[in-house]
Protein backbone atom coordinates (compact mmCIF):
# COMPACT_ATOMS: atom_id res chain seq x y z
CA UNK A 1 0.00 0.00 0.00
CA UNK A 2 1.18 3.58 -0.60
CA UNK A 3 2.90 5.74 2.03
CA UNK A 4 2.04 9.35 2.89
CA UNK A 5 4.06 12.01 4.67
CA UNK A 6 3.22 15.64 5.45
CA UNK A 7 5.33 18.04 7.50
CA UNK A 8 4.12 21.50 8.51
CA UNK A 9 6.47 23.82 10.41
CA UNK A 10 6.23 27.22 12.05
CA UNK A 11 9.28 28.42 10.14
CA UNK A 12 10.82 27.09 6.93
CA UNK A 13 12.99 24.05 7.64
CA UNK A 14 14.97 21.37 5.87
CA UNK A 15 12.99 18.12 5.90
CA UNK A 16 15.17 15.60 4.10
CA UNK A 17 15.56 13.02 6.86
CA UNK A 18 11.89 12.16 7.10
CA UNK A 19 11.70 11.83 3.32
CA UNK A 20 14.49 9.27 3.54
CA UNK A 21 12.59 7.34 6.21
CA UNK A 22 9.50 7.29 4.02
CA UNK A 23 11.54 6.15 1.02
CA UNK A 24 12.83 3.16 2.97
CA UNK A 25 9.29 1.73 2.92
CA UNK A 26 9.46 1.44 -0.87
CA UNK A 27 12.11 -1.27 -0.98
CA UNK A 28 11.20 -4.82 -1.94
CA UNK A 29 10.63 -7.12 0.98
CA UNK A 30 9.34 -10.62 1.65
CA UNK A 31 5.74 -9.47 1.90
CA UNK A 32 4.61 -7.86 -1.36
CA UNK A 33 1.91 -5.91 0.53
CA UNK A 34 4.57 -3.67 2.01
CA UNK A 35 6.55 -3.19 -1.19
CA UNK A 36 6.09 0.23 -2.85
CA UNK A 37 8.35 0.30 -5.91
CA UNK A 38 6.17 2.13 -8.43
CA UNK A 39 6.98 5.79 -7.91
CA UNK A 40 7.55 8.62 -5.48
CA UNK A 41 6.89 12.34 -5.35
CA UNK A 42 7.43 15.33 -3.10
CA UNK A 43 5.73 18.74 -3.22
CA UNK A 44 7.05 21.60 -1.14
CA UNK A 45 5.52 25.03 -0.82
CA UNK A 46 7.02 28.48 -0.96
CA UNK A 47 4.14 30.90 -0.44
CA UNK A 48 1.21 30.09 -2.73
CA UNK A 49 3.41 28.28 -5.23
CA UNK A 50 4.80 24.76 -5.07
CA UNK A 51 7.69 22.77 -6.47
CA UNK A 52 6.80 19.19 -7.46
CA UNK A 53 9.42 16.49 -8.02
CA UNK A 54 8.34 12.97 -9.04
CA UNK A 55 9.73 9.79 -10.55
CA UNK A 56 7.92 6.60 -11.66
CA UNK A 57 10.50 4.37 -9.95
CA UNK A 58 11.47 3.18 -6.49
CA UNK A 59 12.34 6.03 -4.13
CA UNK A 60 14.67 3.77 -2.23
CA UNK A 61 17.08 3.63 -5.19
CA UNK A 62 16.62 7.17 -6.47
CA UNK A 63 19.58 9.50 -6.93
CA UNK A 64 17.12 12.40 -7.05
CA UNK A 65 15.80 11.51 -3.57
CA UNK A 66 19.37 11.59 -2.25
CA UNK A 67 19.90 14.96 -3.97
CA UNK A 68 16.69 16.37 -2.44
CA UNK A 69 17.77 15.30 1.05
CA UNK A 70 20.88 17.47 0.73
CA UNK A 71 19.63 20.35 -1.40
CA UNK A 72 15.87 20.81 -0.94
CA UNK A 73 15.10 24.49 -0.21
CA UNK A 74 13.66 25.33 3.20
CA UNK A 75 9.86 25.04 3.28
CA UNK A 76 7.10 25.25 5.87
CA UNK A 77 4.92 22.59 4.17
CA UNK A 78 5.97 19.38 2.48
CA UNK A 79 3.73 16.61 1.11
CA UNK A 80 5.27 13.34 -0.07
CA UNK A 81 3.95 10.07 -1.46
CA UNK A 82 5.48 6.65 -2.15
CA UNK A 83 3.47 4.61 -4.68
CA UNK A 84 2.29 1.02 -4.82
CA UNK A 85 0.36 0.88 -8.11
CA UNK A 86 -3.21 -0.44 -7.98
CA UNK A 87 -4.71 1.51 -10.91
CA UNK A 88 -2.76 2.83 -13.87
CA UNK A 89 0.66 1.78 -15.08
CA UNK A 90 4.00 2.93 -13.75
CA UNK A 91 4.31 6.34 -15.38
CA UNK A 92 4.88 9.98 -14.45
CA UNK A 93 1.25 11.01 -15.00
CA UNK A 94 0.14 8.38 -12.46
CA UNK A 95 2.70 9.42 -9.83
CA UNK A 96 1.57 11.40 -6.78
CA UNK A 97 1.28 14.02 -5.37
CA UNK A 98 -1.00 15.70 -7.90
CA UNK A 99 -1.22 19.48 -8.26
CA UNK A 100 -3.66 21.92 -9.87
CA UNK A 101 -4.13 25.69 -9.87
CA UNK A 102 -7.37 27.13 -8.51
CA UNK A 103 -8.03 30.79 -7.68
CA UNK A 104 -4.36 31.73 -7.94
CA UNK A 105 -3.15 29.04 -5.53
CA UNK A 106 -1.50 25.69 -6.07
CA UNK A 107 -3.53 22.83 -4.61
CA UNK A 108 -1.80 19.54 -3.75
CA UNK A 109 -3.34 16.11 -3.11
CA UNK A 110 -1.95 12.69 -2.20
CA UNK A 111 -3.96 9.56 -1.40
CA UNK A 112 -3.32 6.15 0.18
CA UNK A 113 -5.92 3.51 -0.65
CA UNK A 114 -7.92 2.08 -3.53
CA UNK A 115 -11.27 3.10 -5.09
CA UNK A 116 -11.97 0.44 -7.74
CA UNK A 117 -15.43 1.81 -8.66
CA UNK A 118 -15.06 5.56 -8.28
CA UNK A 119 -14.52 6.36 -11.96
CA UNK A 120 -17.71 4.52 -12.91
CA UNK A 121 -19.83 6.25 -10.26
CA UNK A 122 -22.21 9.06 -11.24
CA UNK A 123 -21.73 10.34 -7.68
CA UNK A 124 -18.14 11.23 -8.60
CA UNK A 125 -18.64 12.54 -12.13
CA UNK A 126 -16.19 15.29 -13.11
CA UNK A 127 -17.06 18.74 -14.42
CA UNK A 128 -14.33 21.37 -14.73
CA UNK A 129 -11.25 19.46 -13.57
CA UNK A 130 -10.14 16.29 -15.36
CA UNK A 131 -7.44 13.70 -14.95
CA UNK A 132 -4.17 13.55 -16.83
CA UNK A 133 -3.38 9.99 -15.78
CA UNK A 134 -5.42 6.87 -15.09
CA UNK A 135 -5.58 6.65 -11.31
CA UNK A 136 -8.56 6.66 -8.98
CA UNK A 137 -6.64 9.03 -6.69
CA UNK A 138 -6.35 11.75 -9.33
CA UNK A 139 -10.03 11.27 -10.18
CA UNK A 140 -10.93 11.86 -6.52
CA UNK A 141 -8.73 14.98 -6.44
CA UNK A 142 -10.41 16.42 -9.54
CA UNK A 143 -13.81 15.79 -7.99
CA UNK A 144 -12.73 17.57 -4.79
CA UNK A 145 -11.57 20.61 -6.76
CA UNK A 146 -14.91 20.70 -8.58
CA UNK A 147 -16.58 21.00 -5.15
CA UNK A 148 -14.13 23.70 -4.03
CA UNK A 149 -14.17 25.73 -7.24
CA UNK A 150 -17.23 27.87 -6.51
CA UNK A 151 -16.26 28.85 -2.93
CA UNK A 152 -12.73 29.77 -4.03
CA UNK A 153 -13.77 31.78 -7.08
CA UNK A 154 -16.56 33.48 -5.12
CA UNK A 155 -13.96 34.63 -2.59
CA UNK A 156 -11.21 35.30 -5.12
CA UNK A 157 -9.81 38.28 -3.21
CA UNK A 158 -10.28 36.64 0.19
CA UNK A 159 -10.10 32.97 0.99
CA UNK A 160 -13.25 31.03 1.93
CA UNK A 161 -13.37 30.46 5.66
CA UNK A 162 -11.47 27.51 7.07
CA UNK A 163 -14.76 26.22 8.47
CA UNK A 164 -16.33 26.27 4.98
CA UNK A 165 -13.33 24.43 3.53
CA UNK A 166 -13.35 21.93 6.39
CA UNK A 167 -17.06 21.17 5.92
CA UNK A 168 -16.62 20.52 2.19
CA UNK A 169 -13.56 18.32 2.71
CA UNK A 170 -15.29 16.39 5.50
CA UNK A 171 -18.26 15.71 3.21
CA UNK A 172 -15.86 14.61 0.47
CA UNK A 173 -14.06 12.26 2.89
CA UNK A 174 -17.33 10.74 4.07
CA UNK A 175 -18.29 9.93 0.48
CA UNK A 176 -14.84 8.50 -0.30
CA UNK A 177 -15.00 6.09 2.63
CA UNK A 178 -17.90 4.30 0.93
CA UNK A 179 -15.61 3.38 -1.98
CA UNK A 180 -12.50 2.08 -0.21
CA UNK A 181 -9.57 3.07 2.04
CA UNK A 182 -9.46 6.86 1.94
CA UNK A 183 -6.38 8.23 3.67
CA UNK A 184 -5.44 11.50 2.01
CA UNK A 185 -3.63 14.79 2.47
CA UNK A 186 -4.74 17.97 0.71
CA UNK A 187 -3.43 21.53 0.86
CA UNK A 188 -4.60 24.80 -0.68
CA UNK A 189 -1.25 26.49 0.16
CA UNK A 190 -2.68 28.19 3.27
CA UNK A 191 -4.14 25.27 5.20
CA UNK A 192 -3.47 21.53 5.06
CA UNK A 193 -6.07 18.82 5.70
CA UNK A 194 -5.33 15.18 6.50
CA UNK A 195 -8.03 12.49 6.60
CA UNK A 196 -7.42 9.13 8.27
CA UNK A 197 -9.39 6.00 7.42
CA UNK A 198 -7.82 2.53 7.30
CA UNK A 199 -4.95 0.73 5.61
CA UNK A 200 -3.25 -2.67 5.41
CA UNK A 201 -1.65 -3.43 8.77
CA UNK A 202 1.18 -5.81 9.61
CA UNK A 203 -1.31 -8.65 10.14
CA UNK A 204 -2.52 -8.06 6.53
CA UNK A 205 -5.94 -6.86 7.74
CA UNK A 206 -7.35 -3.62 6.29
CA UNK A 207 -8.30 -1.59 9.34
CA UNK A 208 -7.48 1.62 11.27
CA UNK A 209 -5.29 3.44 11.93
CA UNK A 210 -4.75 4.94 8.52
CA UNK A 211 -2.48 7.76 9.67
CA UNK A 212 -0.30 8.75 12.62
CA UNK A 213 0.57 12.23 13.85
CA UNK A 214 3.39 13.76 15.83
CA UNK A 215 3.79 17.24 17.32
CA UNK A 216 7.35 18.29 17.95
CA UNK A 217 8.76 21.38 19.65
CA UNK A 218 12.43 22.03 18.90
CA UNK A 219 14.37 24.64 20.85
CA UNK A 220 17.90 26.04 20.65
CA UNK A 221 20.14 25.46 23.65
CA UNK A 222 22.97 27.67 24.84
CA UNK A 223 24.97 29.18 22.00
CA UNK A 224 23.74 26.79 19.31
CA UNK A 225 22.98 28.43 15.99
CA UNK A 226 21.75 25.36 14.21
CA UNK A 227 20.52 21.93 15.28
CA UNK A 228 19.43 18.79 13.51
CA UNK A 229 16.80 16.90 15.49
CA UNK A 230 15.61 13.83 13.60
CA UNK A 231 16.84 15.48 10.41
CA UNK A 232 14.85 18.71 10.66
CA UNK A 233 17.19 21.67 10.53
CA UNK A 234 16.42 24.82 12.55
CA UNK A 235 18.08 27.93 11.23
CA UNK A 236 19.82 30.30 13.58
CA UNK A 237 17.22 33.08 13.20
CA UNK A 238 14.62 30.95 14.97
CA UNK A 239 14.90 30.14 18.67
CA UNK A 240 12.02 27.69 18.70
CA UNK A 241 10.34 25.62 16.04
CA UNK A 242 6.98 23.87 16.07
CA UNK A 243 6.53 20.88 13.77
CA UNK A 244 3.37 18.95 12.88
CA UNK A 245 3.98 15.62 11.11
CA UNK A 246 1.43 13.22 9.60
CA UNK A 247 2.59 9.88 8.21
CA UNK A 248 1.18 6.49 7.24
CA UNK A 249 3.42 4.81 9.80
CA UNK A 250 5.56 6.16 12.65
CA UNK A 251 8.91 7.25 11.24
CA UNK A 252 10.84 7.25 14.52
CA UNK A 253 10.92 4.77 17.38
CA UNK A 254 11.66 7.14 20.27
CA UNK A 255 8.78 9.61 19.90
CA UNK A 256 5.10 9.39 20.81
CA UNK A 257 3.22 9.05 17.56
CA UNK A 258 -0.55 9.11 17.97
CA UNK A 259 -2.92 7.08 15.81
CA UNK A 260 -5.48 9.32 14.10
CA UNK A 261 -9.08 8.22 14.67
CA UNK A 262 -10.94 6.61 11.78
CA UNK A 263 -12.81 9.28 9.82
CA UNK A 264 -11.05 12.20 11.53
CA UNK A 265 -10.00 15.22 9.46
CA UNK A 266 -6.99 17.07 10.86
CA UNK A 267 -6.49 20.74 10.01
CA UNK A 268 -3.12 22.43 10.41
CA UNK A 269 -1.02 25.36 9.23
CA UNK A 270 2.46 26.69 10.03
CA UNK A 271 3.25 23.85 12.42
CA UNK A 272 0.08 24.27 14.47
CA UNK A 273 -3.12 22.29 14.61
CA UNK A 274 -6.37 24.19 14.01
CA UNK A 275 -9.28 22.93 16.08
CA UNK A 276 -12.74 23.44 14.57
C-alpha angles and dihedrals in degrees: 000000000000124000126227131199131178126175123187119183136185091232130021111279141174109257105180100121096063090048088056091051091051091048091056088068090064097068121107114263139171093273111060090204090073097044115104107178102141105089148315137215141182129197120191126184132226106180112311093337129079139204114219123197120181141163130187092225140076113301090209091069098035121125088197091058089053090049092050091051090060102033110026110130117245112273137174094214129039128173120189136178134191113201134226103179117233099151125026128018127278101282140125095255090057094048120105150260097062122205136197136170119241126167093348095307133102112239119202129197135181127175137195115199142045132273105184095176104035097099091054094049120103086207088069100039114148126235119170102001121059137183126261094194135034105258130120089223094061089046090055091048092052090050090051091052090050088058092047097044098085097047092048096046091043089056096037094145094040127031120250110257118276088239091056091049092046093051092051093047092047090053090048091050092049091054092046093054089065090063102047144293105345112188108150145157122211132177133185091194093260102054132021125213126198123189121196123203123143139305142179109293130202091271088057092247119132104231143115143328099070096168141019128209136205131189115202131186114197121191135184117243127209113322096343114139097182135018136183112211111178088338098304110124120215114203120226095250091068122069095188134023130197117205130190115193129186120185140162090240133012108276097199132044100210100056132077106253114185123215111236113233118253110268095012119140114208119205122199144157135179093003095308132104117235114215116208 
